[in-house]
Amino acid sequence: MEKNQYIVALEIGSSKIVGAIAEKTSAGYLSVRHLQEEKHLNSVRYGIVQNVENIKSSINRIMRNLEGMIDGRITQVYMGVSGRSLHSIVSEVNRSVGSTEAITRELIDRIIHDATSTPIRNHDTIDIVPRAYYVDKVETPNPVGQFGSSIKIKVNLIVAKPALKLNLNRLMTFGVPAKDYIVTPLAVAEQILSDSDRELGCMLVDMGAETTTVAVYKNKALIYLNTLPMGGRNLTRDIMNGLNVLEETAENVKKNINNPLDPNNVSSVVIEGVSAPEAAQYISARTGEIIANINQQFADAGVSTDEIKSIVLIGGGAHLGGLQQKLAETVKVKVRMGQNPTTLNILNPEINRMEYIEVFSLLAKAAELIEDGATCVELNRYDSPVFEGTVPVKPEPVVEQPERPRVSEKPRKEKGWGRKWADKLKSLMSEDDMDDEQ
């Protein structure tokens, strides 16, 4: 009987760290019931770890809490990669091939690997995503098995500043190594966008605390990825600085205004000593700037809004009141909120929330990557309770004792209450004697 596999994923954001465990059955059924998070401020800026020791301590607590939930030991994790410097660069590789031999998968892999042979200045390549294939200058969805004299492959190199992955590696010195690194926005797009989304044209917008990541798909392929250094926390800081309040107060005010993107129609109420219409002015102005930057990504990706049929909005900052409608009005593209991956069954209703869509997507992607029989967790076993330093003792064989002959007694005539108890007591004492002799 095949054992279930346990998958652990970790996502480090600018405002919180989230770890979760999924269980994958031999039939491929994937479920999750255990999740832990720790919120933080200023230890991660724009998705890049600044204070390694603080984040390391938070990760350690998350791992220990998860281990307590499953009664086991976490041996490795899948680490999500995201941050300010993460973006895509298009690279093309051309090769002449023998026209008498079919193009093989091995040849494609070698050509894709060659795409990273030229280093990108001040950047590390995190991932390689094929974009288009051409055989004798004709685009084809799959060149394997075809014949031609030349092949060209266009790929997206997913790159980032060296500090992004370097600090993630430093975090793993706490004892649980990273089994693999997964680019978070790509994992989310793969799990929550439909085939028709990627075919017809779709923009995934992940608005976090300090960054907003944009991924554009067309003709089933990723054509553009970029991370903007702005997010929901910018709105909070504008209220802090403009109205001279603490960040916690500014955050609560931002969340409790019904439609902060329409300042002229905001009720004249006071929230924790802050005027709602005044706070809405700051929120509306900064959100307009973020939307303008999102709109600019169409041109930077080389597509028009007519080529993109939908925008899928996710992230903590995406839940700002009125943002979905305002974005749709500005860019003239249909906008909808993203949903958690359908390939993952969330068994605990307390964690079935959209704010965890990134770590859920990482779990779903890792379930596709993990090798058969591999696992990220070693469960504790109690079927053989042998203590360290001792040798198991074999049980002594049971020797059957000969049956003791019974002594007949003359029947008593007295059957009173006292005599009955005396007989019962004598019988019990006789049984004890027999046990002692055996």
N, C-alpha and C positions, 0 to 999 in steps of 0.2 A: 504494500500500500504506500503510495507516494505521500510525502509530508507536505504540508502547506508551507509556502514561502512568506517570509516577513520582510517588508520593504520599509526603510526609514528615509524620510526626506527632511531637509532643513532649508528654510528660506530666510535670509537676512535682509530686512528692509530698513528704511531710514527711521521708522518709528517703532518697529517691533521685530522680534525674532519668533518664528513659528516652526515647531517640529511636529511631525506626525508619523504614525505607523499604519501601514496597510497590510492586510493579509490576502495572499493570492492562493487560491486552491489549485489543485492539479488540473481542474477543468477550465482554469483561466478566470474564475469568478474573483472579483476584486472588491474588498470592503475595508472600511476604516471606522474605528470607534475611539481611538486614542489620539489626542492632540494637546499640545502644551504651547503656551506663548509667554513671552516676557516683553514688556514694553520698555523703551529706553529713549533717552534724549541726548543728542549731541555725541554719542559714541559712534554713530554712522552718519556720514554726511553725503548726500546725493548718491546713496547706495554703496559708498566705499567706506570700509571699516577704518575708523580713525583711532579708536582706543581698543587695541587688540585684547588687553587683559580684561577689561570690563565685559566685552562681548564673549570672550572665552569663558568667563565665569557664568554668564547667562546661559550659554550653550550647555555647559556642564550641568547646571541645575535642570534644564529641560530634559537632557538625556537621562539623568537620575530619576526624574519624575516619571518619564515614560517607562523606564525599566521597572519601576515599582508597579505600574499599571499592568504590565504583561508578565511580571515575575520572571524576568530573564535578563540577559546582558546584551546590549547593543554593540555589535562588532564593527560596523561600518555604516556610512550614510551616503545618500545622494545629495549633493550640494547644489542649490540653485545659484546661478550667476546672473546678476543684473547690476545696473549702475550707470552713472552719468556718462562715462566714456564709451559705453557699449554701442556699437553701430556696425553697419554692413559696408563692405567695399566690394565692388564688382571686379572680378578677375576673369580673364579669358585665356585658355590654353589650346593651342592648335597642334595637331600631330598628323603626319603622313602615315598611312597604313597600307599594308599589302592588300590589293583589291581581290586577291584570291582567297583570303582568309577572313572568316567572320569575326566581327568585333566581339570581344569577350568581356565579362564582368571584371576580370583581373586587369585588363587593359584600361578600362574606365577608372578603376580605383587608382591605378598608377598615375594616370593623367590628372585626376583630382588631387592626388598627393603632391604632384609637381606644382600645383597652383600655389602652394604655400612655400615653395623653395626660395622665393624672393621675400626677405623679411620686410615688414611694414615698419617704417621709422616710428620709434617710441610707442609701439603697440605690440601686443601679443595676439596671436590668432587663437580664439577660443573654440571656434567651430567652423565647419565648412558645409554650406548648404547648396547643392546643385540647383541651378536656375533654368538652364536650357541646354539641349544637345543638338548638334548639327552634323549631319553626314553628307559630305559633298555639298556643303552650304545649304542644305535643306533641313529645316528644323524637324525634329522627331521626338516623341515623348520618351522612347526607349531605344537606344541604338544597339543594344545587345542582340547579337544574331544577324545584324545587317552587314552588307558588304559595301565598301566604298574605298576611295583612295585617300580621303582625308576625314578627320573628325575634329570638331571644335566643341569645347565644353565651356559654358559660362557658369561661374559659381559666385555665390555670395560668401565672402570671408567675413565672419563675425569676429570683430576685433575689439580690444579695449586697452586702456593704459595698463602697464605691467603691475601697478599697485593694486589693481582690482583683484587679480587672482593671487598675487603674492601674499596679501593679507589674509585671504581665505585659506591659503596653505598654512600660514602661521597659526590660524585658529585650530587647525586639526591636530596640533601638537598636544591637545589635552587628553589624547588617548584613543579617540575614535577616529580612524582615518576616513578620508573621502573615497568612496568606491568609484565615483565618477562625478564630473561636473556637467550640469545641464543648463543650457541657456533658458532662463525662466520665461521670457516673453515668447520664445519659439515653442516651448512646451505648452504654454497656455493656448497659443494660436492653434496648435495641432489638436488639442483636446476639445476646445469649445467652438471652433469654427467648423461649419459644415463643408462638405465637398463643393456644394454650389457656391458658398461664400468665397472659397478660394478660386473657383473657376470663373465666376462672374466679376469678381473684383471686390475686395473688402479691406477696410482699415481697422486694425485692432488698436484701441487706445487704452493704455493702462495708466491711469492717473493716480500716482501714489502720493506720499507725503512731501517728498522733495524732488521727485522726477516724474516725468510723463514719457512713457515709451510708446512709440508708434511703429507698427509693423504693417506693411502693405502687401497684399497678395493679389495676383492676377494670373489667369491661365494655370491655376493649380500650383503656382510657384511663388516663393517669397521673392519680391523684387526690391524691397527696401526695409531697413530697420534703423531707427535712430532714437536716441534718448535725449529729451529736453530737460535742462536743469531747473525745472519749476513744477510745483505740485500744490496739493492742498495746504501744506504748511505755510506757503507764501501768503495765502489769504489770512491765516491766523496771525502771522507776524505783522502784516499791514495794520490789522486792528490793534495789536499790541502797541506798535509804535505810534500810530495815529491817534489813539484814544488813551494812551498811557495806562494800560492795564496788564496784568500778568497773563502769561501764555495760557494757563488753564482757563482763566476767565474768558479770554478771547476765543478759545476753542469751543467752549460751551455756548457762547453767543452765536458763533457761526453756525452751529448745529441746530439752534433753536429758532432761527428766523425762517418762516415758512417759504418765502420766495425771495432770497437775498439778491437775485439777479434782476429784480424789478424794483429798485429803491423807491420810485415814486409812489408805489402802491403798498409799501410795507407799513404795517400798523405802527402807530406812534406809541410803542410800548418800551419799557425799560427792562433789560435783562441783566441781572447782577450788576446794576448800576450803570449799564451801558445803553445808550439810545440805539434801538434797533435800526431806524432809518440811517443814522450816521454810520453804523457798522456796515450796513448794506452798500453804502457808497464805496467803501474800500473793497468789499467782496466783489462787487460788480466790475469795478475797474480792473482788478487783477485777473479775474476770470476772463474778461474780454481779451486781455493780453495773452493768456494761455490759449484761448480758442484761436486767436490770430496766428499763433505759432503752429498750432495743429493744422490749420488751413494751409499754411505755407509748405507743409510736408508733402502735399500733393505735387506741387511744382518741383520740389527737391527730389521726389521719387520718379519724376518724368511721366506722370499721369495727370489727367484732368479729372475733375469731379464727375464728369459724365461717364468715365470708365470705371468708377467705383460705385457699386450699387448699395453698399451699406457700411455703416460704422458700428462696431461692437465696443461698448464702453464698459470698462471694469476698473477695479482699484478703489481704495478707501476714499480718495478725493472725488470719485465719480458719483458718489451719493449726495453731493451738494444739491439742495433743492433747486429745480429748474434747469440744471446743467444739460440734461438730455435734450430738452426742448430748445434751449438757446444754441447749442451746438448744431442741431439740425437746421435751425433757421439761418445760421450764419454760413454754413458750408453747402447748404442745399442738397444734403444727402441724408437718407433715412438712417436714424440712429436707434439702436436698441441696447438694452443692458445684457451683459453676458450672464451665462448660467454655469453652475458647477458641472464638471465633466459627467456625462451620462454613463461612462464606463466604470465609474466608481460608486459603490453603494455606501452612503454615509449612514451608519447604524446609530450614531448618537445624535439625537436632534439638537442638543446643546451646541454642537460644533458645525451644524449644517447651515453655515452662513457664508455669504458672498465674499466677506473680507478674507476668507481663507482659500480663495480660488487658485492662488498661485501655488501653495503647497499641495493642494489636491491635484493640480495638473502635474506637478513634479512627481507625485506618487504614481499617477497613471502612466506617465512617460517612462519612469523607472521600471514599472511592471513589464513594459515591452522590452526593455534593455537587459534585465537581469537574466543570467544564464539558468538553464534548467538545473534544479537541485541546489542552487545558491540561495543564501538567505542573509539578511542583515542582523539577525537576532539569534542568540543561543538561549533557548528556554531552559529554566532550571528543571531538573528531574529529581523525583523523590521515590522512584520505584525500588531503588537499592540503597537504603540508608546506611552507608558505610562511612565512618568517620576517618579523617585523615590520620595516618600513622598507625592504623589498626589493620589487622588481617581478618578477613571474614572467617567466622567459625562455623564449620559444618555442624548441623544438628545431630545429636546422638541418636543412633537407631532405637526405635521403640521396641522393648522386649515385653512380650505378652506374659503376664503372670497367670499362674494356674488359678482356676476359680476356687475360692475359699468355700469349704463345705459349710453348709448352713446347720445350725444347732436347733433342733426342734424343741419347742417349749410346750408344756402342758397348757391347755386352754384355761384361762382364768374365768372364774365365775363372776367376779366383781366387775361391773361395768359402769361404776359411778363416775362423776365428773373428775374427781381427783385422780382416780385410777387411770382414766384415759390420758391425762396429761403426763402421768408418770411413765406410762407405756411409750408415749411419744418422745419423751426426753431420753428414755433408755434406748429407743430406736436410733435417735440422732447420735448419741454417744457411741453406739455400735458402729454406725457408718463412718464416724470420724476415726475410730480405731482401725477400721478396715483400710481407710485411706492412708493412715500412717504406716501401716504394715506394707502396703504396696509401694 
